[in-house]
Amino acid sequence: MQPLLKHKTASIVYNMFVLLLWMGLTCLPQRITAATTMELPLELYTLLDICGVEHDGTLPSIVQATQSAWLRKPGQERWQVAEKDFGERNNGQIRYLIERMGFIQEKAPEGTRYTYCLILGATLPAMQKRLRYVRSLWEQGVRFEQIVILTGDRDLDPVADRISLEHTCSNEAQGARFIYENAHLPEDLRALPLLVIDTPKQPSPKGLIRPTTADTVQDWLALGLPMGTCLFISNQPYVLYQHSVVRCILRFPFTTAGPATTAEKNSVAVLLDTVARWLYQQLEFRKSA
């Protein structure tokens, strides 16, 4: 009878273990389940806790809360945002978590041949950084058939567009073209056809406002050019956000790439603003899928 008793005891213990495991899994906080089903990084939920952002674990709730807590004011540019201070230790954790989420490190292309290399518009120093990255990709053997600069009528800012070049450029599109024409590029890269998208200011209830990333991409698509493989160029910490913007517009595969930054070079306010914009685009994509 002793072996049978041991067998029954072991069976009871095993069944209790399975029951407790099942209860533990089904009683996990809703936010963990949401992270799994919505493919949001788990670091995001720690980030929300550190910043004191209340939500119910669902993407719509997170978007609504972060739009209120992290997004910069309408009409305000990134370089105009005041820094957020959560304390030295918390600010360090915030930067670490955002890096873990993929907003800091380089995002390299997934392939080596593309029809279009599309450089997304930005401040002039950022445009220079993106163009240097295009040159480095070319030198590594990545090839494309045409360069497209997606930019528009954003008035240049004396602080953000700090660039010591003598020219008469007044907006981003003119500045981007000037940078490209004066950049040191390999001859075979320079020989590629160049297209500059110069999207005009957009009407709004408060008057004309500068075009967005989405506006410039839509203007490019409106030209009706033959579709092909697309490599979009941004730079960190904006690669994931701008990829999500383009994903809501293009209904075919594409790649977004960009050079790394360091968390310390970016203010916490700008990093959180970028995460909030990325989350919003994640929700928009799910609505349209």
C-alpha positions as CSV (number, residue, x, y, z in Angstrom):
1,M,0.0,0.0,0.0
2,Q,2.9,2.3,0.6
3,P,3.8,2.8,-3.1
4,L,0.2,3.5,-3.9
5,L,-0.1,6.1,-1.2
6,K,3.0,7.8,-2.5
7,H,1.6,7.8,-6.0
8,K,-1.7,9.3,-4.8
9,T,0.2,12.0,-2.8
10,A,2.3,12.9,-5.8
11,S,-0.8,13.1,-7.9
12,I,-2.6,15.4,-5.5
13,V,0.5,17.7,-5.2
14,Y,0.8,17.8,-9.0
15,N,-2.9,18.7,-9.5
16,M,-2.6,21.4,-6.8
17,F,0.4,22.8,-8.6
18,V,-1.4,22.9,-11.9
19,L,-4.4,24.6,-10.3
20,L,-2.3,27.2,-8.6
21,L,-0.4,27.8,-11.8
22,W,-3.7,28.2,-13.8
23,M,-5.1,30.6,-11.1
24,G,-1.9,32.6,-11.2
25,L,-2.0,33.0,-15.0
26,T,-5.6,33.9,-15.1
27,C,-5.2,36.4,-12.3
28,L,-2.3,38.4,-13.9
29,P,-3.0,42.1,-14.0
30,Q,-4.9,43.2,-17.1
31,R,-2.1,45.4,-18.3
32,I,0.2,42.4,-18.7
33,T,-2.4,40.6,-20.8
34,A,-2.9,43.8,-22.8
35,A,0.8,44.1,-23.4
36,T,0.9,40.5,-24.8
37,T,-2.2,40.8,-27.1
38,M,-1.4,44.4,-28.3
39,E,2.3,43.7,-28.8
40,L,3.2,46.7,-26.7
41,P,6.5,46.5,-24.9
42,L,6.3,45.6,-21.2
43,E,8.7,48.5,-20.4
44,L,5.9,50.9,-21.4
45,Y,3.8,49.9,-18.4
46,T,6.7,50.5,-16.0
47,L,7.2,53.9,-17.8
48,L,3.6,54.8,-17.2
49,D,3.9,53.9,-13.5
50,I,7.0,56.0,-13.0
51,C,5.4,59.0,-14.7
52,G,2.2,58.6,-12.7
53,V,0.0,58.1,-15.8
54,E,-3.3,56.3,-14.9
55,H,-4.9,53.9,-17.4
56,D,-6.9,50.8,-17.5
57,G,-4.5,48.7,-19.5
58,T,-6.1,49.1,-22.9
59,L,-4.5,50.9,-25.8
60,P,-7.2,53.6,-26.1
61,S,-6.9,54.4,-22.4
62,I,-3.1,54.6,-22.6
63,V,-3.3,56.8,-25.7
64,Q,-5.8,59.2,-24.1
65,A,-3.7,59.4,-20.9
66,T,-0.4,59.9,-22.6
67,Q,-1.8,62.5,-25.1
68,S,-2.8,64.5,-22.0
69,A,0.3,63.9,-20.0
70,W,3.2,63.8,-22.5
71,L,2.1,65.5,-25.7
72,R,3.5,69.0,-26.4
73,K,1.0,71.8,-26.9
74,P,-0.5,72.3,-30.3
75,G,1.7,74.5,-32.5
76,Q,4.7,73.9,-30.3
77,E,7.8,72.4,-31.8
78,R,10.1,69.9,-30.0
79,W,12.8,72.4,-29.3
80,Q,10.3,74.7,-27.6
81,V,9.1,72.1,-25.0
82,A,10.1,72.7,-21.4
83,E,11.9,69.8,-19.8
84,K,10.0,67.5,-17.5
85,D,11.6,66.7,-14.1
86,F,10.6,63.5,-12.4
87,G,13.7,63.5,-10.2
88,E,17.2,62.5,-11.2
89,R,16.7,58.8,-10.5
90,N,13.3,58.6,-12.2
91,N,14.6,60.6,-15.2
92,G,17.4,58.0,-15.6
93,Q,14.9,55.2,-15.4
94,I,12.7,56.9,-18.0
95,R,15.6,57.2,-20.4
96,Y,16.6,53.6,-19.8
97,L,13.1,52.2,-20.4
98,I,12.7,54.3,-23.6
99,E,16.0,52.9,-24.8
100,R,14.8,49.4,-24.1
101,M,11.7,50.1,-26.1
102,G,13.9,50.8,-29.2
103,F,13.8,54.6,-29.5
104,I,17.6,55.1,-29.1
105,Q,19.6,52.5,-30.9
106,E,20.3,52.4,-34.7
107,K,17.6,50.9,-36.9
108,A,19.4,49.4,-39.9
109,P,17.7,48.6,-43.2
110,E,16.4,45.1,-43.6
111,G,17.6,44.8,-47.2
112,T,20.3,46.0,-49.5
113,R,18.3,47.1,-52.6
114,Y,15.4,49.6,-52.8
115,T,13.7,51.6,-55.5
116,Y,13.3,54.7,-53.4
117,C,15.3,56.2,-50.6
118,L,13.0,58.7,-48.9
119,I,14.5,61.1,-46.5
120,L,11.9,62.4,-44.1
121,G,12.0,66.2,-43.4
122,A,13.3,67.6,-40.2
123,T,15.4,70.5,-38.8
124,L,18.4,71.3,-40.9
125,P,21.0,69.7,-38.5
126,A,18.8,66.5,-38.4
127,M,18.6,66.6,-42.3
128,Q,22.4,66.7,-42.4
129,K,22.5,63.7,-40.0
130,R,20.0,61.7,-42.1
131,L,21.9,62.5,-45.3
132,R,25.2,61.4,-43.7
133,Y,23.4,58.1,-42.8
134,V,22.3,57.6,-46.4
135,R,25.9,58.1,-47.5
136,S,27.1,55.6,-44.9
137,L,24.5,53.0,-46.1
138,W,25.6,53.6,-49.7
139,E,29.2,53.0,-48.7
140,Q,28.2,49.8,-47.0
141,G,26.6,48.5,-50.3
142,V,22.9,49.5,-49.8
143,R,21.6,50.6,-53.2
144,F,18.5,52.6,-54.4
145,E,17.4,54.1,-57.7
146,Q,16.2,57.5,-56.6
147,I,16.5,59.9,-53.7
148,V,13.3,61.6,-52.5
149,I,13.4,64.3,-49.9
150,L,10.0,64.6,-48.1
151,T,9.8,68.1,-46.8
152,G,7.7,71.3,-47.0
153,D,7.0,74.8,-46.1
154,R,8.2,75.0,-42.5
155,D,9.7,78.4,-41.6
156,L,13.3,78.0,-40.5
157,D,14.0,78.6,-36.8
158,P,17.2,80.4,-35.9
159,V,17.7,78.1,-32.9
160,A,16.6,74.7,-34.2
161,D,18.0,75.2,-37.7
162,R,21.4,76.4,-36.5
163,I,23.6,76.0,-39.5
164,S,26.4,78.3,-40.5
165,L,25.9,78.4,-44.3
166,E,25.4,81.5,-46.4
167,H,22.2,81.1,-48.2
168,T,18.8,82.7,-48.7
169,C,16.7,79.7,-47.6
170,S,13.6,80.6,-45.7
171,N,11.9,77.3,-45.3
172,E,12.7,73.6,-44.6
173,A,12.3,72.5,-48.2
174,Q,14.8,75.1,-49.5
175,G,17.2,74.3,-46.7
176,A,17.0,70.6,-47.4
177,R,17.8,71.1,-51.1
178,F,20.7,73.4,-50.2
179,I,22.1,70.8,-47.8
180,Y,21.9,68.0,-50.4
181,E,23.5,70.1,-53.1
182,N,26.4,71.0,-50.9
183,A,26.9,67.6,-49.2
184,H,30.0,65.5,-49.8
185,L,28.6,62.4,-51.6
186,P,30.1,59.6,-53.7
187,E,29.8,60.3,-57.4
188,D,27.6,57.4,-58.1
189,L,25.2,58.4,-55.3
190,R,25.2,62.0,-56.5
191,A,24.3,60.8,-60.0
192,L,20.9,59.3,-58.7
193,P,17.8,61.2,-59.7
194,L,16.6,63.6,-56.9
195,L,13.1,64.6,-56.1
196,V,12.2,67.2,-53.5
197,I,8.7,67.1,-52.2
198,D,7.8,70.7,-51.1
199,T,4.5,70.4,-49.3
200,P,2.8,73.7,-48.7
201,K,1.4,74.8,-45.3
202,Q,-1.9,73.2,-44.4
203,P,-5.1,75.0,-43.6
204,S,-6.4,74.6,-40.0
205,P,-9.0,76.4,-37.8
206,K,-6.1,78.6,-36.5
207,G,-4.7,79.4,-39.9
208,L,-2.0,77.8,-42.0
209,I,0.3,75.4,-40.2
210,R,3.4,73.6,-41.3
211,P,3.0,70.2,-43.1
212,T,3.4,67.0,-41.1
213,T,5.3,63.8,-42.0
214,A,2.0,62.3,-43.2
215,D,1.3,65.3,-45.5
216,T,4.6,65.0,-47.3
217,V,4.2,61.2,-47.8
218,Q,0.7,61.7,-49.2
219,D,2.0,64.4,-51.6
220,W,4.6,62.0,-52.8
221,L,2.1,59.3,-53.4
222,A,-0.2,61.8,-55.2
223,L,2.4,62.1,-58.0
224,G,1.5,58.6,-59.1
225,L,5.0,57.3,-59.5
226,P,5.6,53.6,-60.1
227,M,5.6,51.9,-56.8
228,G,8.6,50.0,-55.6
229,T,10.6,49.0,-52.5
230,C,10.9,52.0,-50.2
231,L,13.6,52.8,-47.6
232,F,12.5,55.7,-45.4
233,I,15.3,57.6,-43.5
234,S,14.8,59.2,-40.1
235,N,17.0,59.3,-37.0
236,Q,16.5,58.3,-33.4
237,P,14.6,58.9,-31.3
238,Y,12.0,59.3,-34.1
239,V,12.4,56.2,-36.2
240,L,9.6,54.1,-34.6
241,Y,7.2,57.0,-34.5
242,Q,7.7,58.0,-38.2
243,H,7.6,54.4,-39.2
244,S,4.2,54.1,-37.6
245,V,3.0,57.3,-39.4
246,V,4.0,55.9,-42.8
247,R,2.5,52.5,-41.9
248,C,-0.9,54.2,-41.6
249,I,-0.6,55.5,-45.2
250,L,1.2,52.9,-47.2
251,R,-0.4,49.5,-47.6
252,F,2.6,47.6,-48.7
253,P,5.9,46.6,-47.0
254,F,8.6,49.2,-46.5
255,T,11.6,49.8,-44.2
256,T,12.4,52.7,-42.0
257,A,15.9,53.2,-40.8
258,G,18.0,55.7,-39.0
259,P,21.2,56.3,-37.0
260,A,21.3,56.0,-33.2
261,T,21.3,58.7,-30.6
262,T,22.0,58.6,-26.9
263,A,19.3,59.0,-24.3
264,E,21.3,61.7,-22.6
265,K,21.2,63.9,-25.7
266,N,17.5,64.1,-25.6
267,S,15.3,65.7,-23.0
268,V,12.8,63.5,-21.2
269,A,10.0,65.8,-22.4
270,V,10.9,65.2,-26.1
271,L,11.3,61.4,-25.5
272,L,7.9,61.1,-23.8
273,D,6.3,63.3,-26.5
274,T,7.7,60.9,-29.1
275,V,6.4,57.9,-27.3
276,A,3.0,59.5,-27.0
277,R,2.9,60.2,-30.7
278,W,4.0,56.6,-31.5
279,L,1.2,55.2,-29.3
280,Y,-1.4,57.3,-31.1
281,Q,-0.2,56.0,-34.4
282,Q,-0.3,52.5,-33.1
283,L,-4.0,53.0,-32.2
284,E,-4.8,54.6,-35.6
285,F,-3.2,51.7,-37.4
286,R,-5.3,49.2,-35.4
287,K,-8.5,51.1,-36.2
288,S,-7.7,51.0,-40.0
289,A,-6.5,47.4,-40.1
